[in-house]
Amino acid sequence: MTTIMPGEKNLRNAIAWIEECRRDNPELHKLMAQASTKFDLTPPEELALERFYREEAESR
């Protein structure tokens, strides 16, 4: 996982929640959509969330 965490609290919480849920549900895109609603992410935060996981996948 990328070690740099975004500064926005909602975004940090969404990433933490996704990582916790990924153990039981590996469908990342569904989890990202759920996290967006659950943590009331703004459009820029949603883009940052997508970028965070894209960079994570590229670093593997």
Backbone bond lengths (Angstrom), bond angles and torsions (degrees), N, CA, C in turn:
res aa  C-N    CA-C-N  psi(-1)  N-CA   C-N-CA  omega(-1)  CA-C   N-CA-C  phi
1 M - - - 1.442 - - 1.525 108.82 -
2 T 1.302 116.46 144.54 1.441 121.76 177.44 1.520 108.79 -62.04
3 T 1.320 117.32 137.37 1.458 120.09 -175.88 1.515 113.27 -86.01
4 I 1.313 118.70 -17.86 1.459 120.78 179.64 1.520 108.79 -82.10
5 M 1.325 116.00 120.67 1.456 120.68 -179.87 1.524 109.10 -99.78
6 P 1.313 116.69 139.36 1.465 120.28 177.48 1.527 111.13 -61.55
7 G 1.319 116.69 154.23 1.451 121.35 -176.33 1.512 114.64 -79.48
8 E 1.321 118.94 -23.84 1.452 120.83 -176.06 1.531 110.13 -73.43
9 K 1.329 115.82 131.05 1.466 121.03 -176.71 1.524 111.76 -60.42
10 N 1.328 117.84 -46.41 1.467 119.87 -179.71 1.524 111.25 -60.57
11 L 1.305 116.59 -39.00 1.456 121.04 -179.73 1.527 110.52 -68.51
12 R 1.320 117.25 -43.08 1.476 120.37 176.60 1.523 110.26 -60.28
13 N 1.327 116.51 -44.18 1.470 120.61 179.40 1.529 111.24 -64.12
14 A 1.319 117.03 -39.27 1.465 120.82 179.30 1.527 110.44 -63.97
15 I 1.320 117.26 -43.10 1.462 120.49 179.12 1.522 110.45 -64.31
16 A 1.315 117.24 -43.42 1.469 120.43 178.49 1.525 110.36 -60.92
17 W 1.332 116.68 -42.74 1.469 120.88 -179.59 1.531 110.16 -65.40
18 I 1.311 117.49 -43.56 1.467 121.32 178.97 1.528 109.93 -60.08
19 E 1.323 116.79 -46.12 1.467 119.80 -179.07 1.523 110.99 -62.02
20 E 1.304 117.05 -38.12 1.468 120.55 177.76 1.530 110.65 -66.25
21 C 1.311 117.19 -42.79 1.470 121.73 -177.44 1.523 112.67 -75.34
22 R 1.317 117.84 -24.78 1.471 121.30 -177.07 1.521 112.57 -61.33
23 R 1.313 117.11 -25.11 1.461 120.15 179.30 1.526 110.71 -62.11
24 D 1.333 116.30 -38.54 1.462 121.52 -177.41 1.528 112.91 -97.18
25 N 1.324 116.93 -24.59 1.456 121.86 -175.87 1.526 108.75 -138.38
26 P 1.329 117.20 96.70 1.469 119.51 -175.28 1.534 115.14 -77.03
27 E 1.322 119.05 3.48 1.465 121.46 -178.37 1.528 109.75 -78.52
28 L 1.318 115.61 89.43 1.457 122.39 -173.01 1.522 113.32 -59.24
29 H 1.324 118.02 -43.07 1.469 119.57 -176.86 1.529 111.46 -63.32
30 K 1.319 117.44 -39.35 1.472 120.04 177.50 1.518 110.57 -66.51
31 L 1.328 116.67 -41.36 1.461 120.10 178.90 1.521 111.27 -64.24
32 M 1.325 116.73 -38.26 1.463 119.95 178.63 1.526 110.75 -64.65
33 A 1.314 116.93 -40.22 1.473 120.35 178.19 1.524 110.21 -65.46
34 Q 1.323 116.92 -42.38 1.458 120.65 179.10 1.529 110.88 -65.35
35 A 1.322 116.62 -41.64 1.466 120.79 179.89 1.525 110.78 -64.63
36 S 1.320 116.36 -37.41 1.458 120.29 178.95 1.525 111.22 -58.27
37 T 1.322 116.00 -42.83 1.455 120.80 178.54 1.519 111.37 -74.15
38 K 1.325 116.07 -47.85 1.471 121.72 -176.28 1.531 112.03 -58.45
39 F 1.332 116.99 -39.72 1.460 121.12 -176.17 1.524 112.74 -104.22
40 D 1.334 116.71 9.95 1.464 123.24 175.77 1.531 111.20 49.74
41 L 1.337 115.22 53.19 1.457 120.28 -178.83 1.518 111.00 -72.29
42 T 1.306 115.16 143.10 1.455 121.04 175.41 1.530 108.15 -79.04
43 P 1.322 118.29 163.56 1.472 119.48 176.92 1.539 113.38 -54.35
44 P 1.334 119.57 -43.34 1.471 117.85 176.86 1.544 112.37 -63.55
45 E 1.327 117.21 -35.02 1.464 120.23 177.33 1.525 110.77 -67.55
46 E 1.330 117.06 -37.64 1.468 120.51 176.88 1.524 110.35 -62.42
47 L 1.324 116.37 -41.59 1.476 120.24 177.59 1.526 110.79 -64.49
48 A 1.323 116.58 -39.92 1.461 120.32 178.03 1.526 110.77 -64.78
49 L 1.327 116.87 -37.28 1.466 121.34 177.69 1.531 109.88 -63.97
50 E 1.309 116.70 -45.93 1.469 120.85 177.60 1.525 111.01 -61.11
51 R 1.324 116.26 -43.83 1.463 120.88 -179.78 1.542 110.37 -64.40
52 F 1.321 117.01 -39.92 1.462 121.86 178.95 1.521 110.54 -57.71
53 Y 1.331 117.62 -48.28 1.462 120.47 -178.28 1.523 112.51 -76.01
54 R 1.324 117.88 -28.73 1.466 119.80 175.67 1.528 109.42 -66.88
55 E 1.344 116.61 -43.90 1.459 120.51 178.69 1.528 110.77 -65.30
56 E 1.324 116.36 -35.74 1.451 120.19 177.73 1.534 110.05 -62.62
57 A 1.328 116.12 -45.21 1.474 120.64 -179.68 1.526 110.85 -65.08
58 E 1.312 117.57 -38.34 1.460 121.35 -179.56 1.529 112.25 -69.55
59 S 1.318 117.00 -26.90 1.463 120.08 -177.55 1.529 112.61 -81.30
60 R 1.311 116.87 -8.07 1.478 119.76 -179.72 1.485 111.28 -78.01
